[in-house]
Amino acid sequence: MNSRIRAGFSLPAVLAVVGVVTLIFLVAITALASLTEEAASARARVRFAQTVLTAEARIAYLATTESIGSTGFQLGAPRLSPDYEVLETSVRTPPGGEVRLDGRPYRLETDHPVTVRLQDQAGLINVARLPFDSQARLFRALGVPEARIAALSARLTDYVDTDDLSTTNGAESGYPGGRGNPPNRPLRRVSELLSVLGMRDVVDGPRWRALRPNLVVDSTQLGFNINTMTPTTMEILWGLTPRAAERIVEVRRDQPFVNTLDFDALSGVGPINDGESLYLFPARSFVYEIADTRSPWVYRGRITLAPFDPERPFWVDQIEQTEAPGRAVLQATDAAVFPYSAR
């Protein structure tokens, strides 16, 4: 009798042991899958970093060895000495001829599709030096309600000025939540615009991401280059219609502007040249964007040239890496080949 009872109770014990062992295996498998996913993510980041560093080196080489024309880098053109004397007497004409600084894509020749976009900084919306009307158009494009524009403009002024004096609707009285007063210095990065009191609450995320490639911050830059300016920049700065901005891009594609009067005539908003703010030549700084099909990230940076500085002919800053969710196959097949890809 007792032996039958002991034998009957052995099945639940076996099931319990099997359940515990199964649970251990499931936990082990889940942990292994998580480690595998983390390892794959780490490998992807390393691959992307390698791609970025390679592309960045080629961009720096291009920028420091080629001459700059009105619309971009003139491959093989004569270069100037510090005394502005031509160092070369013959002009080479390598394939490609020119790398434009207007944001068009170039394809790097690697084992997978990689695109590089170069953009003259003077062709972008300089958030650090915007008059109120342009600032208001930028805020509207970012989804800021009309009733909040004046207050946010005043808070931005308080954020970047060098004093502690309050302005109407300003922010010198201190940020809520113990965040203290504004830093009272120029913006250092484009993303810092969202740190202005109340800005993050009203800016539309998708609109911000769409406009982000057209924004730059540089308190030392005074003007804009009409030969490299993006259509979005023209719309924000002067209120041009999208069609008028595209028309300007079409006209300068084959023949860059040689004076500002032609630009005024095409703008559709009347004379906008103040004699100082419009350039026909790139600035000393340009931004670049690197992306590939294997990684869900976009890498941006800025190169500033100092060609007559023997110790530091260029420097790189304002580096950021952001996610590009939902990006499909990168369209790099129709892009021109970026020079020095085989080096």
C-alpha positions as CSV (number, residue, x, y, z in Angstrom):
1,M,0.0,0.0,0.0
2,N,2.7,2.5,1.0
3,S,4.8,1.6,-2.0
4,R,1.9,2.4,-4.3
5,I,1.4,5.8,-2.7
6,R,5.1,6.8,-3.1
7,A,5.1,5.7,-6.7
8,G,2.0,7.8,-7.4
9,F,3.5,11.0,-6.1
10,S,6.6,10.7,-8.3
11,L,5.0,12.2,-11.5
12,P,4.3,15.7,-10.1
13,A,7.9,15.9,-8.9
14,V,9.2,14.9,-12.3
15,L,6.9,17.5,-14.0
16,A,8.2,20.2,-11.5
17,V,11.8,19.3,-12.3
18,V,11.1,19.4,-16.1
19,G,9.3,22.8,-15.7
20,V,12.3,24.3,-13.8
21,V,14.8,22.9,-16.4
22,T,12.6,24.3,-19.2
23,L,12.4,27.7,-17.6
24,I,16.2,27.7,-17.1
25,F,16.6,26.9,-20.8
26,L,14.2,29.6,-21.9
27,V,16.0,32.2,-19.8
28,A,19.3,31.1,-21.2
29,I,18.0,31.2,-24.8
30,T,16.5,34.7,-24.2
31,A,19.7,35.9,-22.7
32,L,21.7,34.4,-25.6
33,A,19.3,36.1,-28.1
34,S,19.7,39.4,-26.3
35,L,23.5,39.1,-26.3
36,T,23.4,38.2,-30.0
37,E,21.3,41.2,-30.8
38,E,23.6,43.5,-28.8
39,A,26.7,42.1,-30.5
40,A,25.0,42.6,-33.9
41,S,24.2,46.2,-33.0
42,A,27.8,46.8,-31.8
43,R,29.2,45.4,-35.1
44,A,26.8,47.7,-37.0
45,R,28.0,50.7,-35.1
46,V,31.6,49.8,-35.7
47,R,31.0,49.3,-39.4
48,F,29.2,52.7,-39.6
49,A,32.0,54.4,-37.6
50,Q,34.5,52.9,-40.1
51,T,32.5,54.2,-43.0
52,V,32.1,57.6,-41.5
53,L,35.8,58.0,-40.7
54,T,36.8,56.9,-44.2
55,A,34.3,59.3,-45.8
56,E,35.3,62.1,-43.5
57,A,39.0,61.7,-44.4
58,R,38.2,61.9,-48.1
59,I,36.1,65.0,-47.5
60,A,39.0,66.7,-45.6
61,Y,41.5,65.7,-48.3
62,L,39.2,67.2,-51.0
63,A,38.7,70.4,-49.0
64,T,42.3,71.0,-48.3
65,T,43.8,70.1,-51.7
66,E,41.3,71.5,-54.2
67,S,40.4,75.1,-55.1
68,I,37.0,76.5,-54.3
69,G,34.8,78.2,-57.0
70,S,31.5,79.9,-56.8
71,T,29.5,76.7,-56.4
72,G,31.9,74.2,-55.0
73,F,35.3,72.5,-55.2
74,Q,37.0,72.9,-58.7
75,L,38.9,69.7,-59.1
76,G,42.4,70.4,-60.5
77,A,41.9,74.2,-60.8
78,P,44.9,76.5,-60.0
79,R,45.4,77.2,-56.3
80,L,46.5,80.4,-54.7
81,S,49.5,81.0,-52.5
82,P,49.2,83.2,-49.3
83,D,50.1,86.1,-51.6
84,Y,47.2,85.2,-53.9
85,E,49.6,84.1,-56.7
86,V,48.7,81.2,-58.9
87,L,50.9,78.2,-57.9
88,E,50.1,76.1,-61.0
89,T,50.3,77.2,-64.6
90,S,48.4,74.3,-66.1
91,V,44.8,73.2,-65.3
92,R,44.1,69.5,-65.0
93,T,40.6,68.3,-66.0
94,P,40.0,65.1,-64.0
95,P,36.7,63.2,-64.3
96,G,33.9,65.0,-62.5
97,G,35.4,68.5,-62.7
98,E,33.5,69.9,-59.7
99,V,32.0,68.8,-56.4
100,R,29.0,71.0,-55.7
101,L,28.4,72.5,-52.2
102,D,24.6,72.6,-52.7
103,G,23.6,69.4,-50.9
104,R,23.4,67.1,-53.9
105,P,24.3,63.4,-53.2
106,Y,27.7,61.8,-54.2
107,R,28.3,58.1,-54.1
108,L,31.4,56.7,-52.4
109,E,32.8,53.6,-54.1
110,T,32.7,51.0,-51.3
111,D,31.4,47.5,-50.9
112,H,27.9,48.9,-50.1
113,P,26.0,52.1,-51.1
114,V,27.2,55.2,-49.2
115,T,26.2,58.7,-50.0
116,V,27.9,62.0,-49.0
117,R,26.2,65.4,-49.2
118,L,28.3,68.6,-49.0
119,Q,26.6,71.9,-48.3
120,D,28.1,75.4,-48.1
121,Q,27.2,76.7,-44.6
122,A,26.3,80.1,-46.2
123,G,23.6,78.3,-48.1
124,L,21.7,77.2,-44.9
125,I,19.5,78.9,-42.3
126,N,21.8,80.3,-39.7
127,V,19.7,80.1,-36.6
128,A,22.2,82.3,-34.7
129,R,21.6,85.4,-37.0
130,L,18.0,85.5,-38.1
131,P,15.9,88.7,-38.2
132,F,12.5,88.5,-36.6
133,D,10.5,88.0,-39.8
134,S,12.8,85.1,-40.9
135,Q,12.7,83.7,-37.3
136,A,8.9,83.8,-37.3
137,R,8.8,81.9,-40.6
138,L,11.1,79.3,-39.2
139,F,9.0,78.9,-36.1
140,R,5.8,78.5,-38.3
141,A,7.6,75.9,-40.4
142,L,8.4,74.1,-37.2
143,G,4.7,74.0,-36.2
144,V,4.9,76.7,-33.5
145,P,1.4,78.3,-32.9
146,E,1.2,81.9,-34.1
147,A,0.3,83.1,-30.6
148,R,3.6,81.7,-29.2
149,I,6.0,83.1,-31.8
150,A,6.7,86.5,-30.2
151,A,7.2,85.0,-26.8
152,L,9.6,82.4,-28.1
153,S,11.5,84.9,-30.1
154,A,12.0,87.0,-26.9
155,R,13.1,84.0,-24.9
156,L,15.6,83.1,-27.6
157,T,17.0,86.6,-27.4
158,D,17.4,86.3,-23.6
159,Y,19.0,82.9,-24.1
160,V,21.8,84.2,-26.3
161,D,22.4,87.7,-25.1
162,T,25.3,88.5,-22.7
163,D,23.3,90.3,-20.0
164,D,20.8,89.5,-17.3
165,L,18.3,92.1,-18.3
166,S,14.8,90.8,-18.8
167,T,12.8,91.5,-22.0
168,T,9.1,91.3,-22.6
169,N,8.2,87.6,-22.6
170,G,11.8,86.9,-21.9
171,A,13.4,84.2,-19.8
172,E,15.9,86.0,-17.5
173,S,13.6,85.5,-14.5
174,G,14.6,81.9,-14.5
175,Y,13.4,78.6,-15.9
176,P,10.9,76.6,-14.0
177,G,11.8,73.3,-12.3
178,G,15.1,74.6,-10.9
179,R,16.8,74.8,-14.3
180,G,18.2,78.2,-13.6
181,N,18.7,81.1,-15.9
182,P,19.6,81.0,-19.6
183,P,23.3,80.6,-20.4
184,N,23.6,84.1,-22.0
185,R,25.9,83.0,-24.8
186,P,25.5,82.2,-28.5
187,L,24.0,78.9,-29.5
188,R,26.7,76.2,-29.9
189,R,24.6,73.6,-31.7
190,V,21.4,73.5,-33.7
191,S,19.8,71.1,-31.3
192,E,20.3,73.7,-28.5
193,L,17.5,75.7,-30.0
194,L,15.1,73.2,-28.4
195,S,16.6,74.1,-25.0
196,V,15.0,77.6,-25.1
197,L,12.2,77.8,-22.5
198,G,9.0,76.4,-24.0
199,M,10.4,75.6,-27.4
200,R,10.4,71.8,-27.1
201,D,6.7,71.8,-26.0
202,V,5.5,73.4,-29.2
203,V,7.9,72.3,-31.9
204,D,6.5,69.5,-34.1
205,G,8.9,66.5,-34.1
206,P,8.5,65.4,-37.7
207,R,8.8,69.0,-38.9
208,W,12.0,69.5,-36.9
209,R,13.6,66.4,-38.4
210,A,12.6,67.5,-41.9
211,L,14.0,71.0,-41.4
212,R,17.1,69.9,-39.5
213,P,19.4,69.4,-42.6
214,N,18.7,73.1,-43.5
215,L,19.8,74.5,-40.1
216,V,23.2,75.6,-38.9
217,V,24.5,77.7,-36.1
218,D,27.4,80.1,-36.5
219,S,27.4,83.5,-34.8
220,T,30.4,84.7,-36.8
221,Q,28.8,84.2,-40.2
222,L,27.1,87.3,-41.6
223,G,25.8,86.5,-45.0
224,F,24.2,83.9,-47.4
225,N,25.5,82.5,-50.7
226,I,22.8,82.6,-53.3
227,N,24.7,80.1,-55.5
228,T,24.5,77.3,-52.9
229,M,21.4,78.2,-50.9
230,T,18.8,75.5,-50.4
231,P,15.2,76.1,-51.5
232,T,14.0,75.8,-47.9
233,T,16.6,78.5,-46.9
234,M,15.2,80.9,-49.5
235,E,11.6,80.3,-48.3
236,I,12.5,80.9,-44.7
237,L,14.8,83.9,-45.2
238,W,12.7,85.9,-47.6
239,G,9.3,84.2,-47.8
240,L,9.9,82.9,-51.4
241,T,7.3,80.5,-52.7
242,P,8.5,76.9,-53.3
243,R,8.2,77.4,-57.0
244,A,10.3,80.6,-57.0
245,A,12.9,78.9,-54.9
246,E,13.0,75.9,-57.3
247,R,13.2,78.3,-60.3
248,I,16.3,79.9,-58.8
249,V,17.9,76.5,-58.3
250,E,17.1,75.6,-61.9
251,V,18.7,78.8,-63.3
252,R,21.9,78.6,-61.3
253,R,22.4,74.9,-62.0
254,D,24.0,75.6,-65.4
255,Q,25.2,79.2,-64.8
256,P,25.9,80.5,-61.3
257,F,24.8,84.0,-60.4
258,V,27.5,86.7,-61.1
259,N,25.5,89.5,-59.5
260,T,22.7,89.9,-57.0
261,L,20.4,91.8,-59.3
262,D,19.5,88.7,-61.3
263,F,18.7,86.9,-58.1
264,D,16.4,89.8,-57.0
265,A,14.6,89.6,-60.4
266,L,13.9,85.9,-60.0
267,S,13.0,86.0,-56.3
268,G,9.5,87.3,-57.0
269,V,9.5,89.4,-53.8
270,G,11.3,92.5,-55.0
271,P,14.8,93.7,-54.3
272,I,16.2,91.9,-51.2
273,N,19.8,92.7,-51.5
274,D,21.2,94.9,-48.7
275,G,24.7,95.0,-50.2
276,E,26.2,93.0,-47.3
277,S,24.2,89.8,-46.6
278,L,24.2,88.2,-50.1
279,Y,27.4,86.4,-51.2
280,L,28.3,84.8,-54.6
281,F,31.0,82.6,-53.1
282,P,31.0,79.8,-50.4
283,A,31.9,80.5,-46.8
284,R,35.0,79.1,-45.2
285,S,32.8,76.4,-43.5
286,F,30.6,73.7,-45.0
287,V,28.6,70.9,-43.5
288,Y,28.5,67.3,-44.7
289,E,26.1,64.4,-44.2
290,I,27.1,60.7,-44.5
291,A,24.6,57.8,-44.8
292,D,24.6,54.2,-45.9
293,T,22.1,51.3,-46.4
294,R,23.5,49.1,-43.7
295,S,22.9,51.4,-40.8
296,P,19.9,53.3,-39.4
297,W,22.0,56.4,-38.7
298,V,22.9,59.7,-40.3
299,Y,26.2,61.3,-39.5
300,R,26.7,65.1,-39.8
301,G,29.6,67.4,-39.2
302,R,31.2,70.7,-40.2
303,I,34.6,71.5,-41.6
304,T,36.0,75.0,-41.3
305,L,39.0,75.8,-43.6
306,A,42.0,78.0,-42.6
307,P,44.2,77.5,-45.6
308,F,46.9,79.9,-44.6
309,D,47.3,78.5,-41.1
310,P,50.4,76.3,-41.2
311,E,49.5,74.4,-38.0
312,R,45.8,73.9,-38.4
313,P,44.6,74.2,-42.0
314,F,41.1,72.9,-41.1
315,W,39.1,71.7,-38.1
316,V,36.0,69.6,-37.7
317,D,33.2,70.4,-35.2
318,Q,29.5,70.2,-34.6
319,I,29.5,66.4,-35.0
320,E,26.3,64.6,-34.4
321,Q,24.9,61.1,-35.2
322,T,21.1,60.8,-35.4
323,E,18.8,57.9,-36.2
324,A,16.9,57.9,-39.5
325,P,14.0,55.6,-38.7
326,G,12.1,54.0,-41.6
327,R,14.7,54.9,-44.2
328,A,14.4,52.5,-47.1
329,V,17.1,51.5,-49.6
330,L,19.4,54.4,-50.1
331,Q,19.1,56.0,-53.5
332,A,22.8,56.2,-54.5
333,T,22.8,54.7,-57.9
334,D,22.1,57.9,-59.8
335,A,24.5,60.0,-57.7
336,A,27.9,61.2,-59.2
337,V,30.9,59.4,-57.9
338,F,32.8,61.2,-55.1
339,P,36.4,61.8,-56.0
340,Y,39.3,59.9,-54.3
341,S,37.0,56.9,-53.7
342,A,39.6,54.4,-54.7
343,R,42.4,55.9,-52.5
